[in-house]
Amino acid sequence: MATGTHLLMPGFGDVAGIPIPGWAGTVIVVACAVSALVVLLVIVRNRRR
């Protein structure tokens, strides 16, 4: 199953036996994407100096 489709379905999976609802999984993925972008921006800004 594609990654994007299973995020929209209820039930993201479970971590250490704890089931995670679909919306929580989506929030986790968005937070990871945002933090990765911030890290890339910081690296690019530091290279310019």
mmCIF file of the N, C-alpha and C atoms, coordinates in Angstrom:
data_MODEL
# 
_entry.id   MODEL 
# 
loop_
_atom_site.group_PDB 
_atom_site.id 
_atom_site.type_symbol 
_atom_site.label_atom_id 
_atom_site.label_alt_id 
_atom_site.label_comp_id 
_atom_site.label_asym_id 
_atom_site.label_entity_id 
_atom_site.label_seq_id 
_atom_site.pdbx_PDB_ins_code 
_atom_site.Cartn_x 
_atom_site.Cartn_y 
_atom_site.Cartn_z 
_atom_site.occupancy 
_atom_site.B_iso_or_equiv 
_atom_site.pdbx_formal_charge 
_atom_site.auth_seq_id 
_atom_site.auth_comp_id 
_atom_site.auth_asym_id 
_atom_site.auth_atom_id 
_atom_site.pdbx_PDB_model_num 
ATOM 1   N N  . MET A 1 1  ? 0.855  -1.200 0.000  1.00 0.00 ? 1  MET A N  1 
ATOM 2   C CA . MET A 1 1  ? 0.000  0.000  0.000  1.00 0.00 ? 1  MET A CA 1 
ATOM 3   C C  . MET A 1 1  ? 0.890  1.250  0.000  1.00 0.00 ? 1  MET A C  1 
ATOM 4   N N  . ALA A 1 2  ? 0.520  2.235  -0.747 1.00 0.00 ? 2  ALA A N  1 
ATOM 5   C CA . ALA A 1 2  ? 1.321  3.453  -0.842 1.00 0.00 ? 2  ALA A CA 1 
ATOM 6   C C  . ALA A 1 2  ? 1.304  4.205  0.487  1.00 0.00 ? 2  ALA A C  1 
ATOM 7   N N  . THR A 1 3  ? 2.384  4.923  0.755  1.00 0.00 ? 3  THR A N  1 
ATOM 8   C CA . THR A 1 3  ? 2.523  5.621  2.034  1.00 0.00 ? 3  THR A CA 1 
ATOM 9   C C  . THR A 1 3  ? 1.437  6.681  2.204  1.00 0.00 ? 3  THR A C  1 
ATOM 10  N N  . GLY A 1 4  ? 1.171  7.454  1.156  1.00 0.00 ? 4  GLY A N  1 
ATOM 11  C CA . GLY A 1 4  ? 0.192  8.538  1.265  1.00 0.00 ? 4  GLY A CA 1 
ATOM 12  C C  . GLY A 1 4  ? -1.211 8.043  1.532  1.00 0.00 ? 4  GLY A C  1 
ATOM 13  N N  . THR A 1 5  ? -1.585 6.908  0.949  1.00 0.00 ? 5  THR A N  1 
ATOM 14  C CA . THR A 1 5  ? -2.957 6.443  1.124  1.00 0.00 ? 5  THR A CA 1 
ATOM 15  C C  . THR A 1 5  ? -3.188 5.894  2.517  1.00 0.00 ? 5  THR A C  1 
ATOM 16  N N  . HIS A 1 6  ? -2.202 5.222  3.086  1.00 0.00 ? 6  HIS A N  1 
ATOM 17  C CA . HIS A 1 6  ? -2.464 4.658  4.407  1.00 0.00 ? 6  HIS A CA 1 
ATOM 18  C C  . HIS A 1 6  ? -2.430 5.713  5.500  1.00 0.00 ? 6  HIS A C  1 
ATOM 19  N N  . LEU A 1 7  ? -1.891 6.906  5.202  1.00 0.00 ? 7  LEU A N  1 
ATOM 20  C CA . LEU A 1 7  ? -1.965 8.002  6.171  1.00 0.00 ? 7  LEU A CA 1 
ATOM 21  C C  . LEU A 1 7  ? -3.393 8.527  6.286  1.00 0.00 ? 7  LEU A C  1 
ATOM 22  N N  . LEU A 1 8  ? -4.121 8.496  5.178  1.00 0.00 ? 8  LEU A N  1 
ATOM 23  C CA . LEU A 1 8  ? -5.475 9.031  5.185  1.00 0.00 ? 8  LEU A CA 1 
ATOM 24  C C  . LEU A 1 8  ? -6.475 8.057  5.797  1.00 0.00 ? 8  LEU A C  1 
ATOM 25  N N  . MET A 1 9  ? -6.102 6.793  5.872  1.00 0.00 ? 9  MET A N  1 
ATOM 26  C CA . MET A 1 9  ? -7.008 5.802  6.444  1.00 0.00 ? 9  MET A CA 1 
ATOM 27  C C  . MET A 1 9  ? -6.897 5.805  7.964  1.00 0.00 ? 9  MET A C  1 
ATOM 28  N N  . PRO A 1 10 ? -7.973 5.461  8.653  1.00 0.00 ? 10 PRO A N  1 
ATOM 29  C CA . PRO A 1 10 ? -7.899 5.408  10.120 1.00 0.00 ? 10 PRO A CA 1 
ATOM 30  C C  . PRO A 1 10 ? -6.946 4.317  10.577 1.00 0.00 ? 10 PRO A C  1 
ATOM 31  N N  . GLY A 1 11 ? -6.164 4.619  11.596 1.00 0.00 ? 11 GLY A N  1 
ATOM 32  C CA . GLY A 1 11 ? -5.206 3.649  12.106 1.00 0.00 ? 11 GLY A CA 1 
ATOM 33  C C  . GLY A 1 11 ? -3.882 3.756  11.382 1.00 0.00 ? 11 GLY A C  1 
ATOM 34  N N  . PHE A 1 12 ? -2.939 4.450  11.967 1.00 0.00 ? 12 PHE A N  1 
ATOM 35  C CA . PHE A 1 12 ? -1.631 4.670  11.345 1.00 0.00 ? 12 PHE A CA 1 
ATOM 36  C C  . PHE A 1 12 ? -0.749 3.448  11.527 1.00 0.00 ? 12 PHE A C  1 
ATOM 37  N N  . GLY A 1 13 ? -1.000 2.672  12.571 1.00 0.00 ? 13 GLY A N  1 
ATOM 38  C CA . GLY A 1 13 ? -0.150 1.538  12.912 1.00 0.00 ? 13 GLY A CA 1 
ATOM 39  C C  . GLY A 1 13 ? 0.012  1.504  14.414 1.00 0.00 ? 13 GLY A C  1 
ATOM 40  N N  . ASP A 1 14 ? 1.038  0.818  14.877 1.00 0.00 ? 14 ASP A N  1 
ATOM 41  C CA . ASP A 1 14 ? 1.282  0.838  16.310 1.00 0.00 ? 14 ASP A CA 1 
ATOM 42  C C  . ASP A 1 14 ? 2.774  0.887  16.583 1.00 0.00 ? 14 ASP A C  1 
ATOM 43  N N  . VAL A 1 15 ? 3.115  1.614  17.641 1.00 0.00 ? 15 VAL A N  1 
ATOM 44  C CA . VAL A 1 15 ? 4.499  1.744  18.070 1.00 0.00 ? 15 VAL A CA 1 
ATOM 45  C C  . VAL A 1 15 ? 4.585  1.132  19.456 1.00 0.00 ? 15 VAL A C  1 
ATOM 46  N N  . ALA A 1 16 ? 5.423  0.143  19.617 1.00 0.00 ? 16 ALA A N  1 
ATOM 47  C CA . ALA A 1 16 ? 5.590  -0.562 20.892 1.00 0.00 ? 16 ALA A CA 1 
ATOM 48  C C  . ALA A 1 16 ? 4.253  -1.102 21.390 1.00 0.00 ? 16 ALA A C  1 
ATOM 49  N N  . GLY A 1 17 ? 3.409  -1.558 20.462 1.00 0.00 ? 17 GLY A N  1 
ATOM 50  C CA . GLY A 1 17 ? 2.132  -2.152 20.845 1.00 0.00 ? 17 GLY A CA 1 
ATOM 51  C C  . GLY A 1 17 ? 1.026  -1.158 21.104 1.00 0.00 ? 17 GLY A C  1 
ATOM 52  N N  . ILE A 1 18 ? 1.312  0.152  20.981 1.00 0.00 ? 18 ILE A N  1 
ATOM 53  C CA . ILE A 1 18 ? 0.295  1.184  21.221 1.00 0.00 ? 18 ILE A CA 1 
ATOM 54  C C  . ILE A 1 18 ? -0.263 1.611  19.871 1.00 0.00 ? 18 ILE A C  1 
ATOM 55  N N  . PRO A 1 19 ? -1.562 1.404  19.619 1.00 0.00 ? 19 PRO A N  1 
ATOM 56  C CA . PRO A 1 19 ? -2.127 1.819  18.329 1.00 0.00 ? 19 PRO A CA 1 
ATOM 57  C C  . PRO A 1 19 ? -2.173 3.340  18.195 1.00 0.00 ? 19 PRO A C  1 
ATOM 58  N N  . ILE A 1 20 ? -1.821 3.823  17.012 1.00 0.00 ? 20 ILE A N  1 
ATOM 59  C CA . ILE A 1 20 ? -1.807 5.264  16.744 1.00 0.00 ? 20 ILE A CA 1 
ATOM 60  C C  . ILE A 1 20 ? -2.907 5.568  15.733 1.00 0.00 ? 20 ILE A C  1 
ATOM 61  N N  . PRO A 1 21 ? -3.811 6.508  16.031 1.00 0.00 ? 21 PRO A N  1 
ATOM 62  C CA . PRO A 1 21 ? -4.854 6.863  15.058 1.00 0.00 ? 21 PRO A CA 1 
ATOM 63  C C  . PRO A 1 21 ? -4.259 7.535  13.824 1.00 0.00 ? 21 PRO A C  1 
ATOM 64  N N  . GLY A 1 22 ? -5.029 7.553  12.739 1.00 0.00 ? 22 GLY A N  1 
ATOM 65  C CA . GLY A 1 22 ? -4.543 8.094  11.477 1.00 0.00 ? 22 GLY A CA 1 
ATOM 66  C C  . GLY A 1 22 ? -4.128 9.546  11.559 1.00 0.00 ? 22 GLY A C  1 
ATOM 67  N N  . TRP A 1 23 ? -4.909 10.376 12.268 1.00 0.00 ? 23 TRP A N  1 
ATOM 68  C CA . TRP A 1 23 ? -4.570 11.806 12.342 1.00 0.00 ? 23 TRP A CA 1 
ATOM 69  C C  . TRP A 1 23 ? -3.252 12.014 13.074 1.00 0.00 ? 23 TRP A C  1 
ATOM 70  N N  . ALA A 1 24 ? -2.982 11.210 14.088 1.00 0.00 ? 24 ALA A N  1 
ATOM 71  C CA . ALA A 1 24 ? -1.730 11.365 14.832 1.00 0.00 ? 24 ALA A CA 1 
ATOM 72  C C  . ALA A 1 24 ? -0.541 10.990 13.948 1.00 0.00 ? 24 ALA A C  1 
ATOM 73  N N  . GLY A 1 25 ? -0.717 9.954  13.135 1.00 0.00 ? 25 GLY A N  1 
ATOM 74  C CA . GLY A 1 25 ? 0.349  9.579  12.216 1.00 0.00 ? 25 GLY A CA 1 
ATOM 75  C C  . GLY A 1 25 ? 0.635  10.678 11.212 1.00 0.00 ? 25 GLY A C  1 
ATOM 76  N N  . THR A 1 26 ? -0.430 11.318 10.732 1.00 0.00 ? 26 THR A N  1 
ATOM 77  C CA . THR A 1 26 ? -0.260 12.416 9.786  1.00 0.00 ? 26 THR A CA 1 
ATOM 78  C C  . THR A 1 26 ? 0.473  13.581 10.442 1.00 0.00 ? 26 THR A C  1 
ATOM 79  N N  . VAL A 1 27 ? 0.122  13.891 11.690 1.00 0.00 ? 27 VAL A N  1 
ATOM 80  C CA . VAL A 1 27 ? 0.799  14.973 12.416 1.00 0.00 ? 27 VAL A CA 1 
ATOM 81  C C  . VAL A 1 27 ? 2.282  14.652 12.576 1.00 0.00 ? 27 VAL A C  1 
ATOM 82  N N  . ILE A 1 28 ? 2.599  13.399 12.888 1.00 0.00 ? 28 ILE A N  1 
ATOM 83  C CA . ILE A 1 28 ? 3.996  12.996 13.064 1.00 0.00 ? 28 ILE A CA 1 
ATOM 84  C C  . ILE A 1 28 ? 4.765  13.163 11.755 1.00 0.00 ? 28 ILE A C  1 
ATOM 85  N N  . VAL A 1 29 ? 4.166  12.735 10.642 1.00 0.00 ? 29 VAL A N  1 
ATOM 86  C CA . VAL A 1 29 ? 4.841  12.832 9.343  1.00 0.00 ? 29 VAL A CA 1 
ATOM 87  C C  . VAL A 1 29 ? 5.053  14.292 8.959  1.00 0.00 ? 29 VAL A C  1 
ATOM 88  N N  . VAL A 1 30 ? 4.053  15.143 9.178  1.00 0.00 ? 30 VAL A N  1 
ATOM 89  C CA . VAL A 1 30 ? 4.183  16.568 8.849  1.00 0.00 ? 30 VAL A CA 1 
ATOM 90  C C  . VAL A 1 30 ? 5.261  17.212 9.712  1.00 0.00 ? 30 VAL A C  1 
ATOM 91  N N  . ALA A 1 31 ? 5.294  16.874 11.001 1.00 0.00 ? 31 ALA A N  1 
ATOM 92  C CA . ALA A 1 31 ? 6.307  17.441 11.890 1.00 0.00 ? 31 ALA A CA 1 
ATOM 93  C C  . ALA A 1 31 ? 7.712  17.027 11.451 1.00 0.00 ? 31 ALA A C  1 
ATOM 94  N N  . CYS A 1 32 ? 7.869  15.787 11.030 1.00 0.00 ? 32 CYS A N  1 
ATOM 95  C CA . CYS A 1 32 ? 9.180  15.325 10.553 1.00 0.00 ? 32 CYS A CA 1 
ATOM 96  C C  . CYS A 1 32 ? 9.590  16.068 9.285  1.00 0.00 ? 32 CYS A C  1 
ATOM 97  N N  . ALA A 1 33 ? 8.635  16.281 8.379  1.00 0.00 ? 33 ALA A N  1 
ATOM 98  C CA . ALA A 1 33 ? 8.940  16.984 7.138  1.00 0.00 ? 33 ALA A CA 1 
ATOM 99  C C  . ALA A 1 33 ? 9.349  18.429 7.417  1.00 0.00 ? 33 ALA A C  1 
ATOM 100 N N  . VAL A 1 34 ? 8.631  19.088 8.318  1.00 0.00 ? 34 VAL A N  1 
ATOM 101 C CA . VAL A 1 34 ? 8.947  20.480 8.647  1.00 0.00 ? 34 VAL A CA 1 
ATOM 102 C C  . VAL A 1 34 ? 10.322 20.571 9.295  1.00 0.00 ? 34 VAL A C  1 
ATOM 103 N N  . SER A 1 35 ? 10.624 19.669 10.221 1.00 0.00 ? 35 SER A N  1 
ATOM 104 C CA . SER A 1 35 ? 11.923 19.720 10.890 1.00 0.00 ? 35 SER A CA 1 
ATOM 105 C C  . SER A 1 35 ? 13.056 19.441 9.904  1.00 0.00 ? 35 SER A C  1 
ATOM 106 N N  . ALA A 1 36 ? 12.828 18.552 8.935  1.00 0.00 ? 36 ALA A N  1 
ATOM 107 C CA . ALA A 1 36 ? 13.856 18.283 7.930  1.00 0.00 ? 36 ALA A CA 1 
ATOM 108 C C  . ALA A 1 36 ? 14.113 19.523 7.080  1.00 0.00 ? 36 ALA A C  1 
ATOM 109 N N  . LEU A 1 37 ? 13.048 20.239 6.712  1.00 0.00 ? 37 LEU A N  1 
ATOM 110 C CA . LEU A 1 37 ? 13.220 21.471 5.934  1.00 0.00 ? 37 LEU A CA 1 
ATOM 111 C C  . LEU A 1 37 ? 13.985 22.522 6.726  1.00 0.00 ? 37 LEU A C  1 
ATOM 112 N N  . VAL A 1 38 ? 13.687 22.643 8.010  1.00 0.00 ? 38 VAL A N  1 
ATOM 113 C CA . VAL A 1 38 ? 14.383 23.627 8.847  1.00 0.00 ? 38 VAL A CA 1 
ATOM 114 C C  . VAL A 1 38 ? 15.870 23.295 8.922  1.00 0.00 ? 38 VAL A C  1 
ATOM 115 N N  . VAL A 1 39 ? 16.195 22.020 9.098  1.00 0.00 ? 39 VAL A N  1 
ATOM 116 C CA . VAL A 1 39 ? 17.603 21.615 9.160  1.00 0.00 ? 39 VAL A CA 1 
ATOM 117 C C  . VAL A 1 39 ? 18.310 21.942 7.846  1.00 0.00 ? 39 VAL A C  1 
ATOM 118 N N  . LEU A 1 40 ? 17.650 21.665 6.716  1.00 0.00 ? 40 LEU A N  1 
ATOM 119 C CA . LEU A 1 40 ? 18.263 21.980 5.424  1.00 0.00 ? 40 LEU A CA 1 
ATOM 120 C C  . LEU A 1 40 ? 18.490 23.484 5.266  1.00 0.00 ? 40 LEU A C  1 
ATOM 121 N N  . LEU A 1 41 ? 17.521 24.290 5.687  1.00 0.00 ? 41 LEU A N  1 
ATOM 122 C CA . LEU A 1 41 ? 17.678 25.739 5.586  1.00 0.00 ? 41 LEU A CA 1 
ATOM 123 C C  . LEU A 1 41 ? 18.841 26.225 6.442  1.00 0.00 ? 41 LEU A C  1 
ATOM 124 N N  . VAL A 1 42 ? 18.986 25.681 7.634  1.00 0.00 ? 42 VAL A N  1 
ATOM 125 C CA . VAL A 1 42 ? 20.089 26.078 8.516  1.00 0.00 ? 42 VAL A CA 1 
ATOM 126 C C  . VAL A 1 42 ? 21.431 25.706 7.892  1.00 0.00 ? 42 VAL A C  1 
ATOM 127 N N  . ILE A 1 43 ? 21.517 24.522 7.291  1.00 0.00 ? 43 ILE A N  1 
ATOM 128 C CA . ILE A 1 43 ? 22.771 24.096 6.654  1.00 0.00 ? 43 ILE A CA 1 
ATOM 129 C C  . ILE A 1 43 ? 23.118 25.018 5.486  1.00 0.00 ? 43 ILE A C  1 
ATOM 130 N N  . VAL A 1 44 ? 22.116 25.356 4.660  1.00 0.00 ? 44 VAL A N  1 
ATOM 131 C CA . VAL A 1 44 ? 22.367 26.223 3.508  1.00 0.00 ? 44 VAL A CA 1 
ATOM 132 C C  . VAL A 1 44 ? 22.788 27.611 3.967  1.00 0.00 ? 44 VAL A C  1 
ATOM 133 N N  . ARG A 1 45 ? 22.153 28.130 5.003  1.00 0.00 ? 45 ARG A N  1 
ATOM 134 C CA . ARG A 1 45 ? 22.518 29.469 5.489  1.00 0.00 ? 45 ARG A CA 1 
ATOM 135 C C  . ARG A 1 45 ? 23.931 29.480 6.045  1.00 0.00 ? 45 ARG A C  1 
ATOM 136 N N  . ASN A 1 46 ? 24.325 28.414 6.739  1.00 0.00 ? 46 ASN A N  1 
ATOM 137 C CA . ASN A 1 46 ? 25.664 28.374 7.324  1.00 0.00 ? 46 ASN A CA 1 
ATOM 138 C C  . ASN A 1 46 ? 26.744 28.215 6.260  1.00 0.00 ? 46 ASN A C  1 
ATOM 139 N N  . ARG A 1 47 ? 26.434 27.595 5.129  1.00 0.00 ? 47 ARG A N  1 
ATOM 140 C CA . ARG A 1 47 ? 27.428 27.430 4.066  1.00 0.00 ? 47 ARG A CA 1 
ATOM 141 C C  . ARG A 1 47 ? 27.743 28.756 3.390  1.00 0.00 ? 47 ARG A C  1 
ATOM 142 N N  . ARG A 1 48 ? 26.778 29.664 3.351  1.00 0.00 ? 48 ARG A N  1 
ATOM 143 C CA . ARG A 1 48 ? 26.984 30.937 2.648  1.00 0.00 ? 48 ARG A CA 1 
ATOM 144 C C  . ARG A 1 48 ? 27.990 31.820 3.377  1.00 0.00 ? 48 ARG A C  1 
ATOM 145 N N  . ARG A 1 49 ? 28.128 31.633 4.671  1.00 0.00 ? 49 ARG A N  1 
ATOM 146 C CA . ARG A 1 49 ? 29.034 32.506 5.433  1.00 0.00 ? 49 ARG A CA 1 
ATOM 147 C C  . ARG A 1 49 ? 30.484 32.098 5.257  1.00 0.00 ? 49 ARG A C  1 
# 
